[in-house]
Structures are given as C-alpha cells and as structure tokens.
Amino acid sequence: MGPPRLPAPKTRRIAAALLVCAGLGVALSACSSAGPSLAQRACVHVDASIRLFKQAEHTRDVSSARQKAAEAAGQLSDALPLAARATSANPAYNPLMTTLQEIGRTSEANLIPALRAQCSAADNSTAQTTTARGPGSTGSSTSATTGVGGGMAPSQSSE
C-alpha cells in the first residue's frame, strides 16, 4: 500500500464551499433571531418614554414637566440605536426606526400612536420571546392592523 490519497482539488473546493455556506447559514439565522429581541429592547425604552411623556403632560409644575419631557426624549434616543440594529437584522423593523428618527422634528404626542402600534407588532412578531416589558407598559394597549412591516396603523387612538 502506498501513501493515502488526498481528495481531488475539486472535491476540496466543494467541501470548503459547503462549510462556508453552513457557517453563513448559522450566522444569518443568528441575525434574524436578534431582530425581534432588539426591537423589543427598543420598545422597553419607548414604553418608558410614553409613560414619562404622559406624566409630563399631567404635571402642574413647569420645571418638573420639562424634566420629564427631557427624560422621555432621552428614552427615545436610547431606543433608536436598538431599532436601527433590529432593522439591520430584519428590515421589517424599519418603520419603528423611521418613527424614532422623527423625534426632534415633531412632538412625541404625534408619534405615540405609531410607536405603540409598532411596539405591539414587535411584541407579537415572535412566539419565542418572553422579554418582560417595563412597568407602565403601553405596548399591549393597541394592536397593529398589519404585521411588523410597513404601513402599520394603530387600531385605537392614544389615551
């Protein structure tokens, strides 16, 4: 018997291509499962922001109201990078990211119905996620008329 024969170069290339494809499949599936998790983390900030914004609306002390409104805006700023990462993992979360980008251009009061609908859709987008929403959660108070994708509208108006 002679030395063991190495596989032909073509066979090695095919094997290498299969390994690369398998690795990409694992990597891409990890990205797709990250989207809902990231969107829901963004929605925790959205919920906190809405709660703070509503408190600011009902606070009689002007200084306290301004502080709560600023905290609410800060929560939405914290939500934006998470929504952007969710959109990178799954483009269906683009409406959430786009709505969050409107902060500073329009009042949060104008965005609350859309944010609630988008977060409700994010909560309902996967059965595997059990991320607890923060206290004062508003995500379940409305539902989206369509899926996670664009064109979501709330089925009921804001409070």
Phi and psi in radians as a Rosetta constraint file:
Dihedral C 1 N 2 CA 2 C 2 CIRCULARHARMONIC -1.740 0.35
Dihedral N 2 CA 2 C 2 N 3 CIRCULARHARMONIC -3.025 0.35
Dihedral C 2 N 3 CA 3 C 3 CIRCULARHARMONIC -1.112 0.35
Dihedral N 3 CA 3 C 3 N 4 CIRCULARHARMONIC 2.671 0.35
Dihedral C 3 N 4 CA 4 C 4 CIRCULARHARMONIC -1.105 0.35
Dihedral N 4 CA 4 C 4 N 5 CIRCULARHARMONIC 2.478 0.35
Dihedral C 4 N 5 CA 5 C 5 CIRCULARHARMONIC -1.432 0.35
Dihedral N 5 CA 5 C 5 N 6 CIRCULARHARMONIC 2.348 0.35
Dihedral C 5 N 6 CA 6 C 6 CIRCULARHARMONIC -1.432 0.35
Dihedral N 6 CA 6 C 6 N 7 CIRCULARHARMONIC 2.596 0.35
Dihedral C 6 N 7 CA 7 C 7 CIRCULARHARMONIC -1.094 0.35
Dihedral N 7 CA 7 C 7 N 8 CIRCULARHARMONIC 2.698 0.35
Dihedral C 7 N 8 CA 8 C 8 CIRCULARHARMONIC -1.064 0.35
Dihedral N 8 CA 8 C 8 N 9 CIRCULARHARMONIC 2.637 0.35
Dihedral C 8 N 9 CA 9 C 9 CIRCULARHARMONIC -0.944 0.35
Dihedral N 9 CA 9 C 9 N 10 CIRCULARHARMONIC -0.641 0.35
Dihedral C 9 N 10 CA 10 C 10 CIRCULARHARMONIC -1.119 0.35
Dihedral N 10 CA 10 C 10 N 11 CIRCULARHARMONIC -0.711 0.35
Dihedral C 10 N 11 CA 11 C 11 CIRCULARHARMONIC -1.128 0.35
Dihedral N 11 CA 11 C 11 N 12 CIRCULARHARMONIC -0.723 0.35
Dihedral C 11 N 12 CA 12 C 12 CIRCULARHARMONIC -1.112 0.35
Dihedral N 12 CA 12 C 12 N 13 CIRCULARHARMONIC -0.703 0.35
Dihedral C 12 N 13 CA 13 C 13 CIRCULARHARMONIC -1.130 0.35
Dihedral N 13 CA 13 C 13 N 14 CIRCULARHARMONIC -0.717 0.35
Dihedral C 13 N 14 CA 14 C 14 CIRCULARHARMONIC -1.116 0.35
Dihedral N 14 CA 14 C 14 N 15 CIRCULARHARMONIC -0.764 0.35
Dihedral C 14 N 15 CA 15 C 15 CIRCULARHARMONIC -1.092 0.35
Dihedral N 15 CA 15 C 15 N 16 CIRCULARHARMONIC -0.734 0.35
Dihedral C 15 N 16 CA 16 C 16 CIRCULARHARMONIC -1.129 0.35
Dihedral N 16 CA 16 C 16 N 17 CIRCULARHARMONIC -0.716 0.35
Dihedral C 16 N 17 CA 17 C 17 CIRCULARHARMONIC -1.109 0.35
Dihedral N 17 CA 17 C 17 N 18 CIRCULARHARMONIC -0.694 0.35
Dihedral C 17 N 18 CA 18 C 18 CIRCULARHARMONIC -1.130 0.35
Dihedral N 18 CA 18 C 18 N 19 CIRCULARHARMONIC -0.701 0.35
Dihedral C 18 N 19 CA 19 C 19 CIRCULARHARMONIC -1.128 0.35
Dihedral N 19 CA 19 C 19 N 20 CIRCULARHARMONIC -0.736 0.35
Dihedral C 19 N 20 CA 20 C 20 CIRCULARHARMONIC -1.096 0.35
Dihedral N 20 CA 20 C 20 N 21 CIRCULARHARMONIC -0.782 0.35
Dihedral C 20 N 21 CA 21 C 21 CIRCULARHARMONIC -1.072 0.35
Dihedral N 21 CA 21 C 21 N 22 CIRCULARHARMONIC -0.736 0.35
Dihedral C 21 N 22 CA 22 C 22 CIRCULARHARMONIC -1.108 0.35
Dihedral N 22 CA 22 C 22 N 23 CIRCULARHARMONIC -0.756 0.35
Dihedral C 22 N 23 CA 23 C 23 CIRCULARHARMONIC -1.092 0.35
Dihedral N 23 CA 23 C 23 N 24 CIRCULARHARMONIC -0.744 0.35
Dihedral C 23 N 24 CA 24 C 24 CIRCULARHARMONIC -1.118 0.35
Dihedral N 24 CA 24 C 24 N 25 CIRCULARHARMONIC -0.672 0.35
Dihedral C 24 N 25 CA 25 C 25 CIRCULARHARMONIC -1.058 0.35
Dihedral N 25 CA 25 C 25 N 26 CIRCULARHARMONIC -0.758 0.35
Dihedral C 25 N 26 CA 26 C 26 CIRCULARHARMONIC -1.125 0.35
Dihedral N 26 CA 26 C 26 N 27 CIRCULARHARMONIC -0.784 0.35
Dihedral C 26 N 27 CA 27 C 27 CIRCULARHARMONIC -1.104 0.35
Dihedral N 27 CA 27 C 27 N 28 CIRCULARHARMONIC -0.771 0.35
Dihedral C 27 N 28 CA 28 C 28 CIRCULARHARMONIC -1.196 0.35
Dihedral N 28 CA 28 C 28 N 29 CIRCULARHARMONIC -0.621 0.35
Dihedral C 28 N 29 CA 29 C 29 CIRCULARHARMONIC -1.184 0.35
Dihedral N 29 CA 29 C 29 N 30 CIRCULARHARMONIC -0.559 0.35
Dihedral C 29 N 30 CA 30 C 30 CIRCULARHARMONIC -1.148 0.35
Dihedral N 30 CA 30 C 30 N 31 CIRCULARHARMONIC -0.681 0.35
Dihedral C 30 N 31 CA 31 C 31 CIRCULARHARMONIC -1.123 0.35
Dihedral N 31 CA 31 C 31 N 32 CIRCULARHARMONIC -0.753 0.35
Dihedral C 31 N 32 CA 32 C 32 CIRCULARHARMONIC -1.178 0.35
Dihedral N 32 CA 32 C 32 N 33 CIRCULARHARMONIC -0.540 0.35
Dihedral C 32 N 33 CA 33 C 33 CIRCULARHARMONIC -1.390 0.35
Dihedral N 33 CA 33 C 33 N 34 CIRCULARHARMONIC -0.321 0.35
Dihedral C 33 N 34 CA 34 C 34 CIRCULARHARMONIC -1.328 0.35
Dihedral N 34 CA 34 C 34 N 35 CIRCULARHARMONIC -0.502 0.35
Dihedral C 34 N 35 CA 35 C 35 CIRCULARHARMONIC -0.960 0.35
Dihedral N 35 CA 35 C 35 N 36 CIRCULARHARMONIC -0.974 0.35
Dihedral C 35 N 36 CA 36 C 36 CIRCULARHARMONIC -1.067 0.35
Dihedral N 36 CA 36 C 36 N 37 CIRCULARHARMONIC -0.688 0.35
Dihedral C 36 N 37 CA 37 C 37 CIRCULARHARMONIC -1.098 0.35
Dihedral N 37 CA 37 C 37 N 38 CIRCULARHARMONIC -0.787 0.35
Dihedral C 37 N 38 CA 38 C 38 CIRCULARHARMONIC -1.162 0.35
Dihedral N 38 CA 38 C 38 N 39 CIRCULARHARMONIC -0.712 0.35
Dihedral C 38 N 39 CA 39 C 39 CIRCULARHARMONIC -1.097 0.35
Dihedral N 39 CA 39 C 39 N 40 CIRCULARHARMONIC -0.715 0.35
Dihedral C 39 N 40 CA 40 C 40 CIRCULARHARMONIC -1.196 0.35
Dihedral N 40 CA 40 C 40 N 41 CIRCULARHARMONIC -0.613 0.35
Dihedral C 40 N 41 CA 41 C 41 CIRCULARHARMONIC -1.122 0.35
Dihedral N 41 CA 41 C 41 N 42 CIRCULARHARMONIC -0.686 0.35
Dihedral C 41 N 42 CA 42 C 42 CIRCULARHARMONIC -1.092 0.35
Dihedral N 42 CA 42 C 42 N 43 CIRCULARHARMONIC -0.677 0.35
Dihedral C 42 N 43 CA 43 C 43 CIRCULARHARMONIC -1.222 0.35
Dihedral N 43 CA 43 C 43 N 44 CIRCULARHARMONIC -0.431 0.35
Dihedral C 43 N 44 CA 44 C 44 CIRCULARHARMONIC -1.074 0.35
Dihedral N 44 CA 44 C 44 N 45 CIRCULARHARMONIC -0.740 0.35
Dihedral C 44 N 45 CA 45 C 45 CIRCULARHARMONIC -1.176 0.35
Dihedral N 45 CA 45 C 45 N 46 CIRCULARHARMONIC -0.685 0.35
Dihedral C 45 N 46 CA 46 C 46 CIRCULARHARMONIC -1.063 0.35
Dihedral N 46 CA 46 C 46 N 47 CIRCULARHARMONIC -0.804 0.35
Dihedral C 46 N 47 CA 47 C 47 CIRCULARHARMONIC -1.047 0.35
Dihedral N 47 CA 47 C 47 N 48 CIRCULARHARMONIC -0.763 0.35
Dihedral C 47 N 48 CA 48 C 48 CIRCULARHARMONIC -1.095 0.35
Dihedral N 48 CA 48 C 48 N 49 CIRCULARHARMONIC -0.705 0.35
Dihedral C 48 N 49 CA 49 C 49 CIRCULARHARMONIC -1.111 0.35
Dihedral N 49 CA 49 C 49 N 50 CIRCULARHARMONIC -0.803 0.35
Dihedral C 49 N 50 CA 50 C 50 CIRCULARHARMONIC -1.087 0.35
Dihedral N 50 CA 50 C 50 N 51 CIRCULARHARMONIC -0.737 0.35
Dihedral C 50 N 51 CA 51 C 51 CIRCULARHARMONIC -1.046 0.35
Dihedral N 51 CA 51 C 51 N 52 CIRCULARHARMONIC -0.823 0.35
Dihedral C 51 N 52 CA 52 C 52 CIRCULARHARMONIC -1.137 0.35
Dihedral N 52 CA 52 C 52 N 53 CIRCULARHARMONIC -0.693 0.35
Dihedral C 52 N 53 CA 53 C 53 CIRCULARHARMONIC -1.105 0.35
Dihedral N 53 CA 53 C 53 N 54 CIRCULARHARMONIC -0.751 0.35
Dihedral C 53 N 54 CA 54 C 54 CIRCULARHARMONIC -1.130 0.35
Dihedral N 54 CA 54 C 54 N 55 CIRCULARHARMONIC -0.668 0.35
Dihedral C 54 N 55 CA 55 C 55 CIRCULARHARMONIC -1.115 0.35
Dihedral N 55 CA 55 C 55 N 56 CIRCULARHARMONIC -0.715 0.35
Dihedral C 55 N 56 CA 56 C 56 CIRCULARHARMONIC -1.086 0.35
Dihedral N 56 CA 56 C 56 N 57 CIRCULARHARMONIC -0.672 0.35
Dihedral C 56 N 57 CA 57 C 57 CIRCULARHARMONIC -1.121 0.35
Dihedral N 57 CA 57 C 57 N 58 CIRCULARHARMONIC -0.536 0.35
Dihedral C 57 N 58 CA 58 C 58 CIRCULARHARMONIC -1.787 0.35
Dihedral N 58 CA 58 C 58 N 59 CIRCULARHARMONIC 0.116 0.35
Dihedral C 58 N 59 CA 59 C 59 CIRCULARHARMONIC -1.576 0.35
Dihedral N 59 CA 59 C 59 N 60 CIRCULARHARMONIC 2.272 0.35
Dihedral C 59 N 60 CA 60 C 60 CIRCULARHARMONIC -1.396 0.35
Dihedral N 60 CA 60 C 60 N 61 CIRCULARHARMONIC -0.548 0.35
Dihedral C 60 N 61 CA 61 C 61 CIRCULARHARMONIC -1.310 0.35
Dihedral N 61 CA 61 C 61 N 62 CIRCULARHARMONIC 2.074 0.35
Dihedral C 61 N 62 CA 62 C 62 CIRCULARHARMONIC -1.059 0.35
Dihedral N 62 CA 62 C 62 N 63 CIRCULARHARMONIC -0.740 0.35
Dihedral C 62 N 63 CA 63 C 63 CIRCULARHARMONIC -1.093 0.35
Dihedral N 63 CA 63 C 63 N 64 CIRCULARHARMONIC -0.776 0.35
Dihedral C 63 N 64 CA 64 C 64 CIRCULARHARMONIC -1.153 0.35
Dihedral N 64 CA 64 C 64 N 65 CIRCULARHARMONIC -0.679 0.35
Dihedral C 64 N 65 CA 65 C 65 CIRCULARHARMONIC -1.102 0.35
Dihedral N 65 CA 65 C 65 N 66 CIRCULARHARMONIC -0.749 0.35
Dihedral C 65 N 66 CA 66 C 66 CIRCULARHARMONIC -1.102 0.35
Dihedral N 66 CA 66 C 66 N 67 CIRCULARHARMONIC -0.722 0.35
Dihedral C 66 N 67 CA 67 C 67 CIRCULARHARMONIC -1.095 0.35
Dihedral N 67 CA 67 C 67 N 68 CIRCULARHARMONIC -0.792 0.35
Dihedral C 67 N 68 CA 68 C 68 CIRCULARHARMONIC -1.136 0.35
Dihedral N 68 CA 68 C 68 N 69 CIRCULARHARMONIC -0.679 0.35
Dihedral C 68 N 69 CA 69 C 69 CIRCULARHARMONIC -1.128 0.35
Dihedral N 69 CA 69 C 69 N 70 CIRCULARHARMONIC -0.676 0.35
Dihedral C 69 N 70 CA 70 C 70 CIRCULARHARMONIC -1.168 0.35
Dihedral N 70 CA 70 C 70 N 71 CIRCULARHARMONIC -0.702 0.35
Dihedral C 70 N 71 CA 71 C 71 CIRCULARHARMONIC -1.109 0.35
Dihedral N 71 CA 71 C 71 N 72 CIRCULARHARMONIC -0.678 0.35
Dihedral C 71 N 72 CA 72 C 72 CIRCULARHARMONIC -1.086 0.35
Dihedral N 72 CA 72 C 72 N 73 CIRCULARHARMONIC -0.777 0.35
Dihedral C 72 N 73 CA 73 C 73 CIRCULARHARMONIC -1.104 0.35
Dihedral N 73 CA 73 C 73 N 74 CIRCULARHARMONIC -0.661 0.35
Dihedral C 73 N 74 CA 74 C 74 CIRCULARHARMONIC -1.099 0.35
Dihedral N 74 CA 74 C 74 N 75 CIRCULARHARMONIC -0.671 0.35
Dihedral C 74 N 75 CA 75 C 75 CIRCULARHARMONIC -1.114 0.35
Dihedral N 75 CA 75 C 75 N 76 CIRCULARHARMONIC -0.701 0.35
Dihedral C 75 N 76 CA 76 C 76 CIRCULARHARMONIC -1.195 0.35
Dihedral N 76 CA 76 C 76 N 77 CIRCULARHARMONIC -0.612 0.35
Dihedral C 76 N 77 CA 77 C 77 CIRCULARHARMONIC -1.109 0.35
Dihedral N 77 CA 77 C 77 N 78 CIRCULARHARMONIC -0.656 0.35
Dihedral C 77 N 78 CA 78 C 78 CIRCULARHARMONIC -1.203 0.35
Dihedral N 78 CA 78 C 78 N 79 CIRCULARHARMONIC -0.510 0.35
Dihedral C 78 N 79 CA 79 C 79 CIRCULARHARMONIC -1.300 0.35
Dihedral N 79 CA 79 C 79 N 80 CIRCULARHARMONIC -0.545 0.35
Dihedral C 79 N 80 CA 80 C 80 CIRCULARHARMONIC -1.015 0.35
Dihedral N 80 CA 80 C 80 N 81 CIRCULARHARMONIC -0.860 0.35
Dihedral C 80 N 81 CA 81 C 81 CIRCULARHARMONIC -1.117 0.35
Dihedral N 81 CA 81 C 81 N 82 CIRCULARHARMONIC -0.558 0.35
Dihedral C 81 N 82 CA 82 C 82 CIRCULARHARMONIC -1.176 0.35
Dihedral N 82 CA 82 C 82 N 83 CIRCULARHARMONIC -0.731 0.35
Dihedral C 82 N 83 CA 83 C 83 CIRCULARHARMONIC -1.146 0.35
Dihedral N 83 CA 83 C 83 N 84 CIRCULARHARMONIC -0.633 0.35
Dihedral C 83 N 84 CA 84 C 84 CIRCULARHARMONIC -1.132 0.35
Dihedral N 84 CA 84 C 84 N 85 CIRCULARHARMONIC -0.734 0.35
Dihedral C 84 N 85 CA 85 C 85 CIRCULARHARMONIC -1.170 0.35
Dihedral N 85 CA 85 C 85 N 86 CIRCULARHARMONIC -0.637 0.35
Dihedral C 85 N 86 CA 86 C 86 CIRCULARHARMONIC -1.105 0.35
Dihedral N 86 CA 86 C 86 N 87 CIRCULARHARMONIC -0.707 0.35
Dihedral C 86 N 87 CA 87 C 87 CIRCULARHARMONIC -1.142 0.35
Dihedral N 87 CA 87 C 87 N 88 CIRCULARHARMONIC -0.634 0.35
Dihedral C 87 N 88 CA 88 C 88 CIRCULARHARMONIC -1.119 0.35
Dihedral N 88 CA 88 C 88 N 89 CIRCULARHARMONIC -0.643 0.35
Dihedral C 88 N 89 CA 89 C 89 CIRCULARHARMONIC -1.350 0.35
Dihedral N 89 CA 89 C 89 N 90 CIRCULARHARMONIC -0.585 0.35
Dihedral C 89 N 90 CA 90 C 90 CIRCULARHARMONIC -2.658 0.35
Dihedral N 90 CA 90 C 90 N 91 CIRCULARHARMONIC 1.918 0.35
Dihedral C 90 N 91 CA 91 C 91 CIRCULARHARMONIC -1.047 0.35
Dihedral N 91 CA 91 C 91 N 92 CIRCULARHARMONIC -0.212 0.35
Dihedral C 91 N 92 CA 92 C 92 CIRCULARHARMONIC -1.105 0.35
Dihedral N 92 CA 92 C 92 N 93 CIRCULARHARMONIC -0.326 0.35
Dihedral C 92 N 93 CA 93 C 93 CIRCULARHARMONIC -1.572 0.35
Dihedral N 93 CA 93 C 93 N 94 CIRCULARHARMONIC 0.127 0.35
Dihedral C 93 N 94 CA 94 C 94 CIRCULARHARMONIC -1.030 0.35
Dihedral N 94 CA 94 C 94 N 95 CIRCULARHARMONIC -0.671 0.35
Dihedral C 94 N 95 CA 95 C 95 CIRCULARHARMONIC -1.033 0.35
Dihedral N 95 CA 95 C 95 N 96 CIRCULARHARMONIC -0.670 0.35
Dihedral C 95 N 96 CA 96 C 96 CIRCULARHARMONIC -1.099 0.35
Dihedral N 96 CA 96 C 96 N 97 CIRCULARHARMONIC -0.835 0.35
Dihedral C 96 N 97 CA 97 C 97 CIRCULARHARMONIC -1.082 0.35
Dihedral N 97 CA 97 C 97 N 98 CIRCULARHARMONIC -0.757 0.35
Dihedral C 97 N 98 CA 98 C 98 CIRCULARHARMONIC -1.117 0.35
Dihedral N 98 CA 98 C 98 N 99 CIRCULARHARMONIC -0.721 0.35
Dihedral C 98 N 99 CA 99 C 99 CIRCULARHARMONIC -1.115 0.35
Dihedral N 99 CA 99 C 99 N 100 CIRCULARHARMONIC -0.741 0.35
Dihedral C 99 N 100 CA 100 C 100 CIRCULARHARMONIC -1.105 0.35
Dihedral N 100 CA 100 C 100 N 101 CIRCULARHARMONIC -0.532 0.35
Dihedral C 100 N 101 CA 101 C 101 CIRCULARHARMONIC -1.214 0.35
Dihedral N 101 CA 101 C 101 N 102 CIRCULARHARMONIC -0.274 0.35
Dihedral C 101 N 102 CA 102 C 102 CIRCULARHARMONIC -1.365 0.35
Dihedral N 102 CA 102 C 102 N 103 CIRCULARHARMONIC -0.209 0.35
Dihedral C 102 N 103 CA 103 C 103 CIRCULARHARMONIC -1.081 0.35
Dihedral N 103 CA 103 C 103 N 104 CIRCULARHARMONIC 2.344 0.35
Dihedral C 103 N 104 CA 104 C 104 CIRCULARHARMONIC 1.706 0.35
Dihedral N 104 CA 104 C 104 N 105 CIRCULARHARMONIC -0.398 0.35
Dihedral C 104 N 105 CA 105 C 105 CIRCULARHARMONIC -1.711 0.35
Dihedral N 105 CA 105 C 105 N 106 CIRCULARHARMONIC -0.451 0.35
Dihedral C 105 N 106 CA 106 C 106 CIRCULARHARMONIC -2.560 0.35
Dihedral N 106 CA 106 C 106 N 107 CIRCULARHARMONIC 2.860 0.35
Dihedral C 106 N 107 CA 107 C 107 CIRCULARHARMONIC -1.190 0.35
Dihedral N 107 CA 107 C 107 N 108 CIRCULARHARMONIC 2.546 0.35
Dihedral C 107 N 108 CA 108 C 108 CIRCULARHARMONIC -1.026 0.35
Dihedral N 108 CA 108 C 108 N 109 CIRCULARHARMONIC -0.576 0.35
Dihedral C 108 N 109 CA 109 C 109 CIRCULARHARMONIC -0.978 0.35
Dihedral N 109 CA 109 C 109 N 110 CIRCULARHARMONIC -0.613 0.35
Dihedral C 109 N 110 CA 110 C 110 CIRCULARHARMONIC -1.274 0.35
Dihedral N 110 CA 110 C 110 N 111 CIRCULARHARMONIC -0.378 0.35
Dihedral C 110 N 111 CA 111 C 111 CIRCULARHARMONIC -1.720 0.35
Dihedral N 111 CA 111 C 111 N 112 CIRCULARHARMONIC -0.264 0.35
Dihedral C 111 N 112 CA 112 C 112 CIRCULARHARMONIC -0.977 0.35
Dihedral N 112 CA 112 C 112 N 113 CIRCULARHARMONIC -0.807 0.35
Dihedral C 112 N 113 CA 113 C 113 CIRCULARHARMONIC -1.036 0.35
Dihedral N 113 CA 113 C 113 N 114 CIRCULARHARMONIC -0.751 0.35
Dihedral C 113 N 114 CA 114 C 114 CIRCULARHARMONIC -1.178 0.35
Dihedral N 114 CA 114 C 114 N 115 CIRCULARHARMONIC -0.735 0.35
Dihedral C 114 N 115 CA 115 C 115 CIRCULARHARMONIC -1.094 0.35
Dihedral N 115 CA 115 C 115 N 116 CIRCULARHARMONIC -0.721 0.35
Dihedral C 115 N 116 CA 116 C 116 CIRCULARHARMONIC -1.092 0.35
Dihedral N 116 CA 116 C 116 N 117 CIRCULARHARMONIC -0.782 0.35
Dihedral C 116 N 117 CA 117 C 117 CIRCULARHARMONIC -1.118 0.35
Dihedral N 117 CA 117 C 117 N 118 CIRCULARHARMONIC -0.744 0.35
Dihedral C 117 N 118 CA 118 C 118 CIRCULARHARMONIC -1.189 0.35
Dihedral N 118 CA 118 C 118 N 119 CIRCULARHARMONIC -0.654 0.35
Dihedral C 118 N 119 CA 119 C 119 CIRCULARHARMONIC -1.256 0.35
Dihedral N 119 CA 119 C 119 N 120 CIRCULARHARMONIC -0.598 0.35
Dihedral C 119 N 120 CA 120 C 120 CIRCULARHARMONIC -1.108 0.35
Dihedral N 120 CA 120 C 120 N 121 CIRCULARHARMONIC -0.729 0.35
Dihedral C 120 N 121 CA 121 C 121 CIRCULARHARMONIC -1.133 0.35
Dihedral N 121 CA 121 C 121 N 122 CIRCULARHARMONIC -0.682 0.35
Dihedral C 121 N 122 CA 122 C 122 CIRCULARHARMONIC -1.125 0.35
Dihedral N 122 CA 122 C 122 N 123 CIRCULARHARMONIC -0.699 0.35
Dihedral C 122 N 123 CA 123 C 123 CIRCULARHARMONIC -1.106 0.35
Dihedral N 123 CA 123 C 123 N 124 CIRCULARHARMONIC -0.627 0.35
Dihedral C 123 N 124 CA 124 C 124 CIRCULARHARMONIC -1.589 0.35
Dihedral N 124 CA 124 C 124 N 125 CIRCULARHARMONIC -0.013 0.35
Dihedral C 124 N 125 CA 125 C 125 CIRCULARHARMONIC -1.313 0.35
Dihedral N 125 CA 125 C 125 N 126 CIRCULARHARMONIC -0.287 0.35
Dihedral C 125 N 126 CA 126 C 126 CIRCULARHARMONIC -2.553 0.35
Dihedral N 126 CA 126 C 126 N 127 CIRCULARHARMONIC 2.430 0.35
Dihedral C 126 N 127 CA 127 C 127 CIRCULARHARMONIC -1.433 0.35
Dihedral N 127 CA 127 C 127 N 128 CIRCULARHARMONIC -0.326 0.35
Dihedral C 127 N 128 CA 128 C 128 CIRCULARHARMONIC -1.371 0.35
Dihedral N 128 CA 128 C 128 N 129 CIRCULARHARMONIC -0.346 0.35
Dihedral C 128 N 129 CA 129 C 129 CIRCULARHARMONIC -1.481 0.35
Dihedral N 129 CA 129 C 129 N 130 CIRCULARHARMONIC 2.317 0.35
Dihedral C 129 N 130 CA 130 C 130 CIRCULARHARMONIC -2.194 0.35
Dihedral N 130 CA 130 C 130 N 131 CIRCULARHARMONIC 0.507 0.35
Dihedral C 130 N 131 CA 131 C 131 CIRCULARHARMONIC -1.058 0.35
Dihedral N 131 CA 131 C 131 N 132 CIRCULARHARMONIC 2.175 0.35
Dihedral C 131 N 132 CA 132 C 132 CIRCULARHARMONIC -1.327 0.35
Dihedral N 132 CA 132 C 132 N 133 CIRCULARHARMONIC 2.359 0.35
Dihedral C 132 N 133 CA 133 C 133 CIRCULARHARMONIC -1.489 0.35
Dihedral N 133 CA 133 C 133 N 134 CIRCULARHARMONIC 2.700 0.35
Dihedral C 133 N 134 CA 134 C 134 CIRCULARHARMONIC -1.193 0.35
Dihedral N 134 CA 134 C 134 N 135 CIRCULARHARMONIC 3.004 0.35
Dihedral C 134 N 135 CA 135 C 135 CIRCULARHARMONIC -1.113 0.35
Dihedral N 135 CA 135 C 135 N 136 CIRCULARHARMONIC 2.556 0.35
Dihedral C 135 N 136 CA 136 C 136 CIRCULARHARMONIC 1.333 0.35
Dihedral N 136 CA 136 C 136 N 137 CIRCULARHARMONIC 0.403 0.35
Dihedral C 136 N 137 CA 137 C 137 CIRCULARHARMONIC -0.996 0.35
Dihedral N 137 CA 137 C 137 N 138 CIRCULARHARMONIC 2.373 0.35
Dihedral C 137 N 138 CA 138 C 138 CIRCULARHARMONIC -2.024 0.35
Dihedral N 138 CA 138 C 138 N 139 CIRCULARHARMONIC 0.032 0.35
Dihedral C 138 N 139 CA 139 C 139 CIRCULARHARMONIC -1.108 0.35
Dihedral N 139 CA 139 C 139 N 140 CIRCULARHARMONIC -0.483 0.35
Dihedral C 139 N 140 CA 140 C 140 CIRCULARHARMONIC -1.651 0.35
Dihedral N 140 CA 140 C 140 N 141 CIRCULARHARMONIC 0.024 0.35
Dihedral C 140 N 141 CA 141 C 141 CIRCULARHARMONIC -1.391 0.35
Dihedral N 141 CA 141 C 141 N 142 CIRCULARHARMONIC -0.268 0.35
Dihedral C 141 N 142 CA 142 C 142 CIRCULARHARMONIC -2.374 0.35
Dihedral N 142 CA 142 C 142 N 143 CIRCULARHARMONIC 2.873 0.35
Dihedral C 142 N 143 CA 143 C 143 CIRCULARHARMONIC -2.328 0.35
Dihedral N 143 CA 143 C 143 N 144 CIRCULARHARMONIC 2.720 0.35
Dihedral C 143 N 144 CA 144 C 144 CIRCULARHARMONIC -1.499 0.35
Dihedral N 144 CA 144 C 144 N 145 CIRCULARHARMONIC 2.577 0.35
Dihedral C 144 N 145 CA 145 C 145 CIRCULARHARMONIC -1.465 0.35
Dihedral N 145 CA 145 C 145 N 146 CIRCULARHARMONIC -0.261 0.35
Dihedral C 145 N 146 CA 146 C 146 CIRCULARHARMONIC -2.288 0.35
Dihedral N 146 CA 146 C 146 N 147 CIRCULARHARMONIC 3.141 0.35
Dihedral C 146 N 147 CA 147 C 147 CIRCULARHARMONIC -1.221 0.35
Dihedral N 147 CA 147 C 147 N 148 CIRCULARHARMONIC -2.813 0.35
Dihedral C 147 N 148 CA 148 C 148 CIRCULARHARMONIC -1.138 0.35
Dihedral N 148 CA 148 C 148 N 149 CIRCULARHARMONIC -0.461 0.35
Dihedral C 148 N 149 CA 149 C 149 CIRCULARHARMONIC -1.144 0.35
Dihedral N 149 CA 149 C 149 N 150 CIRCULARHARMONIC -3.072 0.35
Dihedral C 149 N 150 CA 150 C 150 CIRCULARHARMONIC -1.064 0.35
Dihedral N 150 CA 150 C 150 N 151 CIRCULARHARMONIC 2.926 0.35
Dihedral C 150 N 151 CA 151 C 151 CIRCULARHARMONIC 1.361 0.35
Dihedral N 151 CA 151 C 151 N 152 CIRCULARHARMONIC 0.362 0.35
Dihedral C 151 N 152 CA 152 C 152 CIRCULARHARMONIC -1.310 0.35
Dihedral N 152 CA 152 C 152 N 153 CIRCULARHARMONIC 2.369 0.35
Dihedral C 152 N 153 CA 153 C 153 CIRCULARHARMONIC -2.304 0.35
Dihedral N 153 CA 153 C 153 N 154 CIRCULARHARMONIC 2.500 0.35
Dihedral C 153 N 154 CA 154 C 154 CIRCULARHARMONIC -1.208 0.35
Dihedral N 154 CA 154 C 154 N 155 CIRCULARHARMONIC 2.581 0.35
Dihedral C 154 N 155 CA 155 C 155 CIRCULARHARMONIC -1.524 0.35
Dihedral N 155 CA 155 C 155 N 156 CIRCULARHARMONIC -0.172 0.35
Dihedral C 155 N 156 CA 156 C 156 CIRCULARHARMONIC -2.526 0.35
Dihedral N 156 CA 156 C 156 N 157 CIRCULARHARMONIC 2.723 0.35
Dihedral C 156 N 157 CA 157 C 157 CIRCULARHARMONIC -1.395 0.35
Dihedral N 157 CA 157 C 157 N 158 CIRCULARHARMONIC 2.951 0.35
Dihedral C 157 N 158 CA 158 C 158 CIRCULARHARMONIC -1.201 0.35
Dihedral N 158 CA 158 C 158 N 159 CIRCULARHARMONIC 2.909 0.35
